[in-house]
Amino acid sequence: MGFFKNSIDLYINSSIHVALAVVSLSTVTMLEYNISPDYDLLLFIFFGTVTGYNFVKYAGIAKLKHLSLTRNLRIIQVFSLFCFLAGAYFFLIQDVKVIAVAIVLGLFTLFYAVPFLGEKRNLRSLSGIKVFVIAISWAGASVLLPIVNSMDVLTADILIEFLQRFLLMVVLMLPFEIRDVKYDAAALSTLPQQMGVEKSKVLGYAVLILILLLELLQGNVVTINFLSLVLILIITGVFLLKSEIEQHPYFSSFWVESVPIFWLVILLLLRNFV
């Protein structure tokens, strides 16, 4: 049992799970827009996500002496280095449009972790902005990268898709922010800190309804895509309902983070069996 738990912890803490979630969302975009899967792009997104997340989480720890790190952290360091090198290779073989968008998203990640505003302040430290920076990064990686890699113009439908993905990520961040109420500094001004847990949930439900309404504004609503979106919004709503300050350790970091993976599985099942 100890080995299994340690393996799950390593899988989550090394950011493999979150990277698979971003790749799943990117694949959902490809399926919805009938884009042939570009595995070089998906691998770039995977390795780039691992590198970015581990940089944000472990940049400070990396300054410690190597021997002082736990075994898992040493494994994560080596794995992160491999992912950085692999990500750099797949970055260099991308189309120039993908490279341009990826650089912008990379700067968001860099400024999220590295102080650049004076007094050791970064984007994460700005009041109330953390969730929106993360949501923009996810929406950019999962919508803009696949789209600019295959299309020459950004249509109104694509901009709506980007907005929907951004809003979905804001809602998916709420269980994490609810969990972290007792840890986050008051200066962060997260939604649960400002509004309270229950009002934050109500806002989340309203945003989920808005996402559904935005889908109806798209020019060509595909039944299977619409049904998969409805199901994933329901699943997200259930997770939000169950979110509490005292959570099981894997509730947010594994189950909530799995929502994009659930979406891909649901969409593939609908496309193959409906």
Secondary structure, 3 states (H helix, E strand, C coil): CHHHHHHHHHHHHCCHHHHHHHHHHHHHHHHHCCCCCCHHHHHHHHHHHHHHHHHHHHCCHHHCCHHHCCHHHHHHHHHHHHHHHHHHHHHHCCCHHHHHHHHHHHHHHHHHHCCCCCCCCCHHHCCCCHHHHHHHHHHHHHHHHHHHHHCCCCCHHHHHHHHHHHHHHHHHHHHHHHHHHHCCCHHHCCHHHHHCHHHHHHHHHHHHHHHHHHHHHCCCCCHHHHHHHHHHHHHHHHHHHHCCCCCCCCHHHHHHHHHHHHHHHHHHHHHHHC
